[in-house]
Amino acid sequence: MIQADSNGSFLHEVMAATPGGKALMSCLQCGTCGGSCPSGPDMDHTPREIFAMINAGMREEVLRSNTPWYCVSCYYCMVRCPKEIPITDLMYTLKRMAVRAKLYDSSDAPDFSESFIGYVEIYGRSFELGLATRYHLTHQPLKKVGLGSFALEMLAKNRLSLRPEKIKGVDQLRAILSKAKQLEAA
């Protein structure tokens, strides 16, 4: 279980800024979140490590980490967490804090997050092929060559769409996102 560092200010700040954030105190440090994360290999720290760093008061190191930026909001970590910690929500909190403090790396990770969110705002869901071409081909494309066969397999199994598809009620989602942005700015 996480116990607050001597002053606990960073931990309490993160918990207070996150809906359900007090659940972070019950983290067992089991590592299920990191083991569940599809973006885990690209993160410089696992979510479990980030939570330990938050507890240790390592504000700058946490806010400079790429970990929150590689979170794709799939919620798989939250579904598998034995303590039902709102991990994805904590990642959003850390992103907001990093932006406000101007402590994030302005290269790859924020671009990935912006690309992903951009497709969600337009279509109501991610568009993997668009995400791959927009992000992966502009950031270290030679490292991504090996993904070609994987993409072909996904296409063959009808798991990768060639065209984006809008969800029903995308205008309602846009209105919700717009309101959320207004509230965030306030």
Buried (B, 14 or more C-beta within 10 A) or exposed (E): EBEBBEEBEBBBBBBEBBEEBEBBBEBEEEEBBBEBBEBBEBBBBBBBBBBBBBBBBBBEBBBBBBBBBBBBBBBBBBEBBEBEBBBBBBBBBBBBBBEEEEBBEEEBBBBBBEBBBBBBBBBBBBBBBBBBEBBBEEBEEEEBEEEEEEBEEBEEEEEBBEEBEEEEEBEEBEEEBEEEEEEEEE
